[in-house]
Amino acid sequence: MIKEAILNAIKIPDLKKKFIFTLTMIFIYRLGAHIPTPGVDPIALKSLAGTMAGGLLGFANMFTGGALFEFSIFSLGIMPYISASIILQLLAVVIPQLEALMKEGEYGRRKITQYTRYGTIVLSMIQAIGWSIYVSNQVGATGPVVPEKTFMFYLVAVVTMTCGTTFLMWMGEQITERGIGNGISLLIFVGIISRFPQALYETYRIFTMGELGLFSLIAIGALFTFITAASVVITEGHRKIPIQYAKRIIGRKVYGGAGTSLPLRVNSAGVMPVIFASSFLMFPMSMMAMFSRDYTANKFLAWIALHMGYGSVFWFVAYSVLIILFAYFYTAIQFNPKDVADNLKKHGGFIPGIRPGKTTAQYIDFILTRITLAGAIFLALISILPDFLVIYLKLPSRLTNIFGGTSILIIVGVALDTMRQIESHLLMRHYDGFVKRGRIRGR
């Protein structure tokens, strides 16, 4: 059935163009991820990849599709754009001018997008400086990673990586506009997927060498399967609120009177809370690691790394709380109960037993608050579960970064969202979608 749906999609000229454009952008992205920044010894850098695979840098490398450890032109990935988006949306809560701008329709959206681009460039420059300093202080098996630490090296590296992130930002926007799926999310999706073959080979290698026991291998497989299935269930889950429309007589015809339902998704924010929380926590800790040549020599920085770094109790708590907060925050941006209640009232719709208007908005908000809490707690639990396996089963952290909850949640969320868009194109042209019985539920 899926093969037939893909063949049908290729037959549609408009959809075929979108596929070709998206695949071309993805090819350019993966090609750029392997083009090194000038002034770096790639052999010496590659020898350090194993020592950097775990911890915070390994977590950040997952989002860039391995480009971070290769010090490529796309080393920073698209995460500076995500960070800039978070900062701007948080500032809109406390700055009335930005909040008013967000409500000004198309003009406001363009201005916010422009400010986000400026913020992306600033954050990219800061991260590029930090990553350049960090790499220049490393020594590989064949010698220093950066043979000549000159001002020109830092200038070229910062400009190259900043331009690389800016190009990825433009690429993501173009995919959203002219391709299939959300461009920014799709780039993160492709980066994570590209690491799977290497992760599978690494799993096989350490298993044959005896570093990974049979029980641990089964645990990884069971975890991967469980998180994938649970992610699909929670992403597609929704609560239906019954809606009734009053009968209206216009001339000799009777309109309305039919019953329908308002579906409220359990996870309305999708995978964005996980991406936002990861970016929010990665930025300050990665900056500390990059700008400090040896932060373990400083007692204060060493204490922060031990008690607040990746894998610590603080990290688990902060990561979980941020996912829950961002789930509510993003849901509030995407779904306004007052607007829904006003639209229902305008078209003669009402919830049985609930007064139209303000009472309806309060009722919808009450339901949405409860189901969002369940979805947010699920996202938090799935995201931190692999880290607990690292501690208690002593699994290699470089494997759980790929097979862990965060990566699987992103893969499932982006894949389902892209399939919805493809299916909507197929159904509009009277083709079957990806499944015969039922449909992939829309937003």
C-alpha positions in Angstrom: 0.0 0.0 0.0 2.8 2.4 0.8 4.5 1.5 -2.5 1.3 2.3 -4.4 0.9 5.6 -2.5 4.5 6.6 -3.4 3.9 5.7 -7.1 0.7 7.8 -7.0 2.6 10.7 -5.5 5.2 10.6 -8.3 2.4 10.8 -10.9 1.2 14.2 -9.6 3.4 16.8 -11.3 3.1 19.4 -8.4 4.0 16.8 -5.8 6.8 15.4 -7.9 8.4 18.8 -8.1 8.1 19.2 -4.3 9.8 15.8 -3.8 12.7 16.6 -6.2 13.2 20.0 -4.6 13.2 18.6 -1.1 15.6 15.7 -2.0 17.9 18.2 -3.7 18.1 20.4 -0.6 18.7 17.3 1.6 21.5 16.2 -0.7 23.2 19.6 -0.5 22.8 19.6 3.3 24.5 16.2 3.6 27.2 17.1 1.2 28.1 20.3 3.1 28.2 18.3 6.4 31.3 16.6 5.1 33.1 19.6 3.7 35.7 20.6 6.4 36.3 24.2 7.6 39.7 25.5 6.3 42.7 25.2 8.6 41.9 22.0 10.4 43.8 18.6 10.2 40.9 16.2 9.5 42.9 13.1 10.5 43.8 14.5 13.9 40.2 15.6 14.4 38.8 12.2 13.4 41.0 10.5 16.1 39.3 12.6 18.8 35.7 11.7 17.6 35.6 8.7 19.9 36.5 10.6 23.0 33.9 13.3 22.3 31.1 10.9 21.4 29.5 10.8 24.8 28.2 13.5 27.0 26.9 16.9 25.9 29.0 17.3 22.8 27.8 13.9 21.6 24.2 15.0 22.2 24.8 18.2 20.2 26.5 16.2 17.4 23.4 14.1 17.0 21.4 17.2 16.0 23.9 18.2 13.4 24.2 14.8 11.7 27.8 14.4 12.7 28.9 17.7 11.2 30.0 19.1 14.6 32.7 16.5 15.1 33.9 16.9 11.5 34.2 20.7 12.0 32.5 21.1 8.7 30.9 24.3 7.2 27.6 23.1 8.7 29.1 22.3 12.1 26.5 24.3 14.1 23.5 22.9 12.2 20.2 24.5 12.5 20.1 24.8 16.3 21.1 28.5 16.5 17.9 29.2 14.6 15.9 27.1 17.1 17.5 29.0 20.0 16.8 32.4 18.3 13.1 31.4 17.9 12.9 30.4 21.6 14.4 33.6 22.8 12.1 35.7 20.5 9.0 33.9 21.6 9.9 34.3 25.3 10.7 38.0 24.8 7.2 38.4 23.3 5.7 37.4 26.6 7.5 40.3 28.5 7.8 42.9 25.7 4.3 44.3 24.7 5.7 45.6 21.3 6.7 42.1 20.2 3.5 40.6 21.5 1.5 43.2 19.5 3.7 42.5 16.4 2.8 38.8 16.6 -0.9 39.6 16.4 -0.6 41.8 13.3 -1.1 39.0 10.8 1.2 38.6 7.7 3.2 41.8 8.4 3.9 40.9 12.0 4.9 37.4 10.9 7.4 38.7 8.4 8.9 41.1 11.0 9.2 38.3 13.6 10.9 36.1 11.0 13.3 38.9 10.2 14.2 39.4 13.8 14.7 35.6 14.2 17.2 35.6 11.3 19.2 38.4 12.9 19.2 36.5 16.2 20.3 33.4 14.4 23.4 35.1 12.9 24.4 36.6 16.3 24.0 33.2 18.1 25.9 31.4 15.2 28.8 33.8 15.6 29.0 33.2 19.3 28.9 29.5 19.0 31.3 29.5 16.1 33.9 31.4 18.2 33.5 29.0 21.0 33.7 25.9 18.9 36.8 27.3 17.0 38.5 27.9 20.3 37.6 24.5 21.6 38.9 22.6 18.5 42.1 24.7 18.3 43.0 23.6 21.8 42.7 19.8 21.0 45.5 17.5 20.1 44.8 14.4 18.1 46.8 11.2 17.5 48.8 12.8 14.6 49.3 16.2 16.3 47.3 19.4 16.9 43.9 19.6 15.3 44.7 23.2 14.2 48.4 23.3 13.1 48.5 27.1 12.9 46.3 29.0 15.4 46.3 32.4 13.8 43.8 35.2 13.7 43.1 34.4 10.1 42.1 30.8 11.1 39.6 32.0 13.7 38.2 34.6 11.3 37.7 32.2 8.4 36.3 29.5 10.7 33.7 31.9 12.3 32.6 33.3 9.0 32.4 29.9 7.4 30.3 28.3 10.1 28.1 31.4 10.5 27.4 31.4 6.8 26.8 27.7 6.9 24.1 28.1 9.5 22.6 31.0 7.7 22.4 28.9 4.5 20.7 26.1 6.4 18.2 28.6 7.7 17.4 29.7 4.2 17.3 26.1 3.0 14.8 25.1 5.7 12.5 28.0 4.8 12.7 27.1 1.1 11.8 23.5 1.9 8.8 24.6 3.9 7.6 27.0 1.1 8.4 24.9 -2.0 9.0 21.4 -0.7 7.4 18.8 1.5 7.2 19.1 5.3 8.6 21.6 7.8 12.0 22.5 6.5 13.7 23.2 9.8 12.4 20.0 11.5 13.2 18.0 8.3 16.9 19.1 8.5 17.1 17.9 12.1 15.3 14.7 11.1 17.8 14.0 8.2 20.8 14.7 10.5 19.6 12.1 13.0 18.7 9.5 10.4 22.1 9.9 8.8 23.7 8.6 12.0 21.8 5.4 12.1 24.0 3.2 9.8 27.1 4.1 11.8 25.2 3.5 15.1 24.1 0.0 13.9 27.7 -0.8 12.9 29.0 0.5 16.2 26.5 -1.6 18.1 27.5 -4.7 16.1 31.2 -4.0 16.7 31.1 -3.5 20.4 28.8 -6.6 20.7 31.2 -8.8 18.9 34.1 -7.4 21.0 32.2 -8.3 24.2 31.8 -4.7 25.4 28.0 -5.0 25.0 26.2 -7.9 26.6 23.3 -9.8 25.2 21.0 -8.4 27.8 22.0 -4.8 27.1 21.6 -5.4 23.3 18.0 -6.8 23.9 17.4 -3.8 26.1 18.4 -1.4 23.4 16.1 -3.2 20.9 13.2 -3.3 23.3 13.6 0.4 24.2 13.8 1.4 20.5 10.6 -0.5 19.7 8.7 0.7 22.8 9.6 4.4 22.3 8.7 4.2 18.6 5.3 2.6 19.2 4.5 4.9 22.2 5.5 8.0 20.2 3.1 7.1 17.4 0.3 6.5 19.8 0.7 9.7 21.8 1.3 11.8 18.6 -1.9 10.5 17.0 -3.9 10.4 20.2 -6.7 13.0 20.6 -9.7 13.9 22.7 -13.0 14.5 20.8 -15.3 17.2 22.1 -18.9 16.8 20.7 -20.1 19.8 18.7 -23.8 20.4 17.7 -24.9 23.0 15.2 -28.3 24.7 15.5 -30.8 24.4 12.7 -31.3 27.5 10.6 -34.0 28.1 8.0 -33.0 30.2 5.1 -35.9 30.5 2.6 -37.2 27.0 2.0 -34.0 25.2 3.0 -32.9 24.0 6.5 -29.2 24.3 7.3 -27.2 23.0 10.2 -28.5 20.6 12.9 -25.7 18.1 12.3 -23.4 16.8 15.0 -19.6 16.7 14.7 -16.6 16.8 17.0 -13.7 19.0 17.8 -10.5 16.9 18.1 -7.9 18.1 20.6 -4.6 16.4 20.3 -2.9 15.0 23.4 0.4 16.3 22.1 -0.6 19.5 20.2 2.9 20.9 20.3 4.3 17.8 18.5 8.1 17.3 18.8 8.9 21.0 19.2 9.1 21.0 23.1 11.8 18.4 22.9 13.8 20.3 20.3 13.3 23.6 22.2 14.3 22.1 25.6 17.4 20.4 24.1 18.5 23.7 22.5 17.8 25.7 25.6 20.0 23.4 27.8 22.7 22.8 25.2 23.6 26.4 24.5 25.0 27.5 27.9 26.7 24.2 28.8 28.3 23.8 25.4 29.5 27.4 25.5 31.2 26.7 28.9 32.9 23.6 27.4 34.0 25.3 24.2 35.4 28.5 25.7 37.2 26.8 28.6 40.3 24.9 27.5 40.2 22.7 30.6 37.2 23.5 32.7 38.0 20.6 35.1 41.0 22.7 36.3 38.7 25.3 37.6 36.8 24.2 40.8 33.7 26.2 40.1 33.4 25.1 36.4 34.2 21.5 37.5 31.4 21.7 40.1 28.9 23.0 37.5 29.9 20.3 35.0 29.5 17.6 37.7 26.3 18.7 39.2 24.6 20.5 36.4 26.1 18.9 33.2 24.6 16.4 30.8 23.5 13.2 32.7 23.4 14.8 36.1 20.2 14.9 38.3 19.9 18.6 37.6 20.0 17.8 33.9 17.2 15.3 34.2 15.0 17.6 36.3 15.7 20.7 34.2 15.2 18.8 30.9 11.8 17.3 32.1 10.5 20.7 33.4 11.5 22.5 30.3 9.8 20.0 28.0 6.6 20.3 30.0 6.8 24.2 30.0 7.5 24.4 26.3 4.7 21.9 25.6 2.2 24.3 27.3 3.9 27.4 25.7 3.9 26.0 22.2 0.3 24.7 22.5 -0.8 28.2 23.7 0.8 29.7 20.6 -0.8 27.2 18.2 -4.2 26.9 19.7 -6.4 29.7 21.1 -9.6 28.4 22.9 -11.2 31.9 22.7 -10.9 32.0 18.9 -12.3 28.5 18.6 -15.3 29.4 20.9 -15.9 32.6 18.9 -15.9 30.7 15.6 -18.3 28.1 17.0 -20.7 30.8 18.2 -20.4 32.7 14.9 -21.4 29.6 12.9 -24.2 28.5 15.3 -22.2 25.7 16.9 -22.1 24.8 20.6 -21.0 22.1 23.0 -24.0 20.3 24.5 -24.5 21.4 28.1 -22.0 24.3 27.8 -23.0 27.9 27.2 -21.6 29.5 24.0 -18.9 32.2 24.2 -16.7 32.6 27.3 -17.9 29.5 29.1 -17.1 27.4 26.0 -13.6 28.9 25.8 -13.1 28.0 29.5 -14.3 24.5 29.0 -12.0 23.9 26.0 -9.1 25.4 27.9 -9.8 23.2 30.9 -9.8 20.0 28.7 -6.7 21.1 26.7 -4.8 21.9 29.9 -5.4 18.4 31.3 -4.6 16.4 28.1 -1.5 18.6 27.4 -0.1 17.7 30.8 -0.4 14.0 30.0 1.3 14.5 26.7 4.0 16.7 28.1 4.8 14.2 30.9 5.0 11.4 28.3 7.5 13.4 26.2 9.6 14.1 29.3 9.7 10.5 30.4 10.5 9.1 27.0 13.3 11.7 26.5 15.1 10.9 29.8 14.5 7.1 29.8 17.6 6.3 27.7 19.8 8.2 30.1 18.7 6.1 33.0 19.6 3.0 30.9 23.1 4.4 30.5 23.5 4.7 34.2 21.8 1.4 35.4 22.7 -0.9 32.4 26.0 0.8 31.7 25.2 1.1 28.0 27.6 3.2 25.8 26.3 6.8 25.8 27.3 7.2 22.1 24.6 4.6 21.3 21.8 5.9 23.4 22.3 9.4 21.8 21.1 7.8 18.5 18.7 5.1 19.8 17.4 7.3 22.7 14.1 8.9 23.3 14.9 12.4 22.0 16.0 11.2 18.6 13.2 8.7 18.2 10.6 11.3 19.2 11.9 13.7 16.6 12.0 11.1 13.9 8.5 9.9 14.6 7.0 13.4 14.9 8.6 14.8 11.7 7.9 11.6 9.7 4.2 11.7 10.7 3.9 15.4 9.9 5.5 14.9 6.5 3.2 11.9 5.7 0.2 14.0 6.6 1.1 16.6 4.0 1.8 14.0 1.3 -1.5 12.2 2.1 -3.5 15.5 1.9 -2.1 16.0 -1.6 -3.1 12.5 -2.6 -6.6 12.7 -1.2 -7.2 16.0 -2.9 -6.6 14.2 -6.2 -8.7 11.2 -5.3 -5.9 8.9 -4.6 -5.7 6.6 -1.6 -3.2 7.6 1.1 -0.6 5.6 2.9 -3.2 3.4 4.7 -6.5 1.9 3.3 -8.4 1.7 6.6 -8.5 5.1 8.2 -6.4 8.1 7.6 -3.3 9.6 9.2 -4.9 12.1 11.6 -4.3 15.8 10.7 -3.3 18.6 12.9 
